[in-house]
Amino acid sequence: MSALPARSGPAGPDDGHQLLAGKTVLVTAAAGTGIGFTTALRCAAEGAIVAISDRHERRLGEAARSFEEQTGKLPLAVPCDGTVQEQVDHLIDTVDAELGGIDVLVNNVGLGGEVSILDMTDDQWSTVLDVTLTATFRATRAVLRHMVPRRGGVIVNNASVLGWRAQAGQAHYAAAKAGVMALTRCAAMDVAQYGIRINAVSPSIVMHPFLSKVTTEENLARLVSREAFGRPAEPWEVANVMVFLASDYSSYMTGEVVSVSSQHA
């Protein structure tokens, strides 16, 4: 039997169903055109009051204006470098004060790259771990100090199939994302008693302009060929699962890592 042609991607999502009506949502690393910004848009479509952050102030401003153009509402935009605890604390405190609390934190921060472990320097290893894993920990710790007294809240982390899958040149990123998965599971157990849920998504390849800057076209083609649908995910396909985890539809889920991919082995 001959192979079927690769299936084209589905149509985009509708206008939403108010799954996050009245909720305040903070999305980190939301500048640009990737998962973070798309998640912010999807949360707004579901009725949330949205705040965004990014370490790049110019790109953050552009993202805020684009968000306003697409939703009719200007998000609270706060610059933040996730590797600096003081900036993380300022971000969380500012959003909490300005929006009257944070119901949902989406930890989207991360840094990739491709280098063999044979050539990897201590600085390359440490930088990826700090931006991808430790920054997620910093924001989680900071927001929990606000969520615990209120006895409620949701954290959604962005992991990766590389936390499970072996791939050459990705030792630092894979280790960091595996750490995000473990952090998700353990932190969830620490705060379940306060009615706080912590889950993660684990995307495979998601196509957006930034991706072409961190790897080659040949490698992208090879990775896409491994996907069951013969195509990469669209950012909104990951964002939709993040919205699900942020909403009350996942009220009995915590400490889970949900694969958003057509393969993860």
C-alpha positions as CSV (number, residue, x, y, z in Angstrom):
1,M,0.0,0.0,0.0
2,S,1.4,3.4,-1.0
3,A,1.9,6.0,1.7
4,L,-0.6,8.7,2.0
5,P,0.5,12.3,1.3
6,A,1.4,14.4,4.3
7,R,-1.7,16.0,5.8
8,S,-1.9,19.7,5.8
9,G,-2.5,21.5,9.1
10,P,-6.0,22.1,10.5
11,A,-7.8,25.4,10.5
12,G,-7.0,27.7,13.4
13,P,-9.1,27.8,16.6
14,D,-12.4,29.7,16.9
15,D,-13.0,32.7,19.1
16,G,-13.0,30.7,22.4
17,H,-15.5,29.5,24.9
18,Q,-14.6,31.7,28.0
19,L,-12.7,28.9,29.6
20,L,-10.6,31.5,31.5
21,A,-13.2,34.1,32.0
22,G,-12.3,36.4,34.9
23,K,-8.8,34.8,35.3
24,T,-5.6,36.8,35.4
25,V,-2.8,35.1,33.3
26,L,0.9,35.9,33.2
27,V,2.8,34.5,30.2
28,T,6.6,34.8,30.3
29,A,8.9,35.0,27.3
30,A,5.9,36.2,25.3
31,A,7.6,38.5,22.8
32,G,7.9,37.3,19.2
33,T,5.7,34.9,17.2
34,G,6.1,31.7,19.0
35,I,4.3,29.6,21.7
36,G,4.4,32.4,24.4
37,F,2.7,35.1,22.4
38,T,0.2,32.7,20.9
39,T,-0.6,31.4,24.3
40,A,-1.2,35.0,25.5
41,L,-3.6,35.5,22.6
42,R,-5.4,32.2,23.2
43,C,-5.9,33.1,26.9
44,A,-7.3,36.4,25.9
45,A,-9.7,34.7,23.5
46,E,-10.9,32.5,26.4
47,G,-11.7,35.6,28.5
48,A,-8.5,36.0,30.6
49,I,-6.9,39.3,31.7
50,V,-3.4,38.9,30.3
51,A,0.0,40.2,31.3
52,I,3.2,39.4,29.3
53,S,6.9,39.6,30.0
54,D,10.1,39.2,28.1
55,R,13.8,40.1,28.6
56,H,13.8,42.0,25.2
57,E,12.1,45.4,25.9
58,R,11.7,46.4,22.3
59,R,10.2,43.1,21.3
60,L,8.0,43.2,24.3
61,G,6.6,46.5,23.3
62,E,6.0,45.3,19.8
63,A,4.3,42.2,21.2
64,A,2.1,44.4,23.4
65,R,1.0,46.5,20.5
66,S,0.4,43.5,18.3
67,F,-1.7,41.9,21.1
68,E,-3.8,45.1,21.3
69,E,-4.3,45.2,17.6
70,Q,-5.6,41.5,17.6
71,T,-7.6,41.6,20.8
72,G,-8.6,45.2,21.3
73,K,-7.0,45.2,24.7
74,L,-3.5,46.3,25.8
75,P,-1.8,43.7,28.0
76,L,0.2,44.6,31.1
77,A,3.8,44.3,29.8
78,V,6.7,44.0,32.2
79,P,10.3,43.5,31.1
80,C,12.0,40.7,33.0
81,D,15.2,38.7,32.7
82,G,14.4,35.3,34.2
83,T,18.0,34.8,35.2
84,V,17.9,37.7,37.7
85,Q,15.8,36.9,40.8
86,E,15.2,40.6,41.6
87,Q,13.7,41.1,38.2
88,V,11.5,38.0,38.6
89,D,10.3,39.2,42.0
90,H,9.5,42.6,40.5
91,L,7.6,41.0,37.6
92,I,5.4,38.8,39.9
93,D,4.8,41.6,42.5
94,T,3.9,44.1,39.8
95,V,1.5,41.9,38.0
96,D,-0.1,40.8,41.3
97,A,-0.6,44.3,42.4
98,E,-1.8,45.7,39.0
99,L,-4.2,42.9,38.2
100,G,-5.3,42.0,41.7
101,G,-3.6,38.7,41.8
102,I,-2.2,36.0,39.4
103,D,-4.5,33.1,38.8
104,V,-2.3,31.4,36.1
105,L,1.4,31.6,35.4
106,V,2.6,30.2,32.1
107,N,6.4,29.6,32.3
108,N,7.5,29.7,28.7
109,V,11.0,30.9,29.2
110,G,13.7,28.8,27.5
111,L,16.9,28.9,25.5
112,G,18.1,26.3,23.0
113,G,21.0,25.8,20.7
114,E,22.9,23.0,19.0
115,V,26.4,21.8,20.0
116,S,28.0,18.4,20.6
117,I,28.8,17.6,24.2
118,L,32.4,17.0,22.9
119,D,32.6,20.8,22.1
120,M,30.2,22.2,24.7
121,T,31.7,24.7,27.2
122,D,30.8,25.2,30.8
123,D,29.3,28.5,29.9
124,Q,27.1,27.0,27.1
125,W,25.9,24.4,29.5
126,S,25.3,26.8,32.4
127,T,23.5,29.4,30.3
128,V,21.0,27.0,28.8
129,L,20.3,25.5,32.3
130,D,19.9,28.9,33.9
131,V,17.6,30.3,31.3
132,T,15.5,27.2,30.7
133,L,15.3,25.4,34.1
134,T,16.4,27.8,36.8
135,A,14.4,30.7,35.5
136,T,11.3,28.4,35.6
137,F,12.1,27.6,39.2
138,R,12.6,31.3,40.1
139,A,9.2,32.3,38.6
140,T,7.5,29.3,40.2
141,R,8.9,30.1,43.6
142,A,8.0,33.8,43.4
143,V,4.4,33.3,42.2
144,L,3.7,30.5,44.8
145,R,4.4,33.1,47.5
146,H,1.3,34.9,46.3
147,M,-0.8,31.8,45.4
148,V,-0.3,29.9,48.7
149,P,-1.9,32.5,50.9
150,R,-4.9,32.6,48.5
151,R,-5.0,28.8,48.4
152,G,-5.4,28.5,44.7
153,G,-3.7,29.0,41.3
154,V,-2.3,27.2,38.3
155,I,1.2,27.0,36.8
156,V,1.7,25.7,33.3
157,N,5.3,25.0,32.3
158,N,6.7,24.6,28.8
159,A,8.9,21.5,28.6
160,S,9.9,19.6,25.4
161,V,9.9,16.1,24.0
162,L,13.7,16.4,24.3
163,G,13.2,15.7,28.0
164,W,12.4,12.2,26.9
165,R,14.0,11.8,23.5
166,A,17.7,11.4,22.6
167,Q,18.9,13.9,20.0
168,A,22.5,14.7,19.1
169,G,23.7,18.2,20.0
170,Q,21.0,18.8,22.6
171,A,22.5,17.5,25.8
172,H,22.2,20.9,27.6
173,Y,18.7,21.7,26.4
174,A,17.4,18.2,26.9
175,A,18.8,18.1,30.4
176,A,17.2,21.4,31.2
177,K,13.8,20.4,29.8
178,A,13.9,17.0,31.7
179,G,14.6,19.2,34.7
180,V,11.5,21.2,34.0
181,M,9.5,18.0,33.9
182,A,10.9,16.8,37.3
183,L,10.4,20.3,38.8
184,T,6.7,20.2,37.6
185,R,6.1,16.9,39.2
186,C,7.7,17.6,42.5
187,A,6.6,21.2,42.9
188,A,3.0,20.0,42.3
189,M,3.2,17.7,45.3
190,D,4.6,20.5,47.5
191,V,1.6,22.7,46.9
192,A,-1.4,20.4,46.2
193,Q,-2.5,20.9,49.8
194,Y,-3.1,24.6,48.9
195,G,-5.3,23.8,46.0
196,I,-2.6,24.8,43.5
197,R,-2.0,22.8,40.3
198,I,1.2,22.6,38.4
199,N,1.4,20.8,35.0
200,A,3.5,21.0,31.9
201,V,3.2,20.6,28.1
202,S,5.9,18.8,26.1
203,P,5.9,19.9,22.5
204,S,7.8,18.4,19.7
205,I,8.7,20.6,16.7
206,V,6.7,23.8,16.5
207,M,7.2,26.0,13.5
208,H,7.8,29.7,14.0
209,P,10.4,32.1,12.6
210,F,12.7,31.9,15.5
211,L,13.2,28.2,15.0
212,S,15.2,28.7,11.8
213,K,17.7,30.8,13.7
214,V,18.7,28.0,16.1
215,T,19.1,25.1,13.7
216,T,19.6,24.3,10.0
217,E,17.0,23.7,7.3
218,E,18.3,20.2,6.9
219,N,17.8,19.4,10.5
220,L,14.3,20.9,10.5
221,A,13.4,18.8,7.6
222,R,14.7,15.6,9.3
223,L,12.8,16.4,12.5
224,V,9.6,17.1,10.6
225,S,9.9,13.8,8.7
226,R,9.7,12.0,12.1
227,E,6.4,13.5,12.9
228,A,3.3,11.2,12.4
229,F,1.4,13.9,10.5
230,G,4.4,14.9,8.4
231,R,4.3,18.5,9.5
232,P,5.4,20.6,12.5
233,A,2.8,21.8,15.0
234,E,1.4,25.3,14.8
235,P,2.0,27.4,17.9
236,W,-1.7,27.6,18.6
237,E,-1.9,23.8,18.8
238,V,0.4,23.9,21.8
239,A,-1.3,27.0,23.2
240,N,-4.6,25.2,23.2
241,V,-3.3,22.5,25.5
242,M,-1.8,25.2,27.8
243,V,-5.2,26.8,28.0
244,F,-6.8,23.4,28.8
245,L,-4.3,22.9,31.7
246,A,-4.9,26.5,32.9
247,S,-8.7,26.0,32.9
248,D,-11.0,24.2,35.3
249,Y,-11.4,21.5,32.7
250,S,-8.1,20.0,34.1
251,S,-9.1,20.5,37.7
252,Y,-8.0,16.9,38.7
253,M,-4.7,17.1,36.9
254,T,-1.4,18.1,38.7
255,G,2.2,17.0,38.3
256,E,1.4,15.8,34.8
257,V,3.5,16.4,31.6
258,V,1.3,16.3,28.6
259,S,2.9,15.4,25.3
260,V,1.8,17.8,22.5
261,S,3.3,15.9,19.6
262,S,2.7,13.2,17.1
263,Q,5.6,11.2,18.6
264,H,8.0,11.5,21.6
265,A,10.2,8.4,21.5
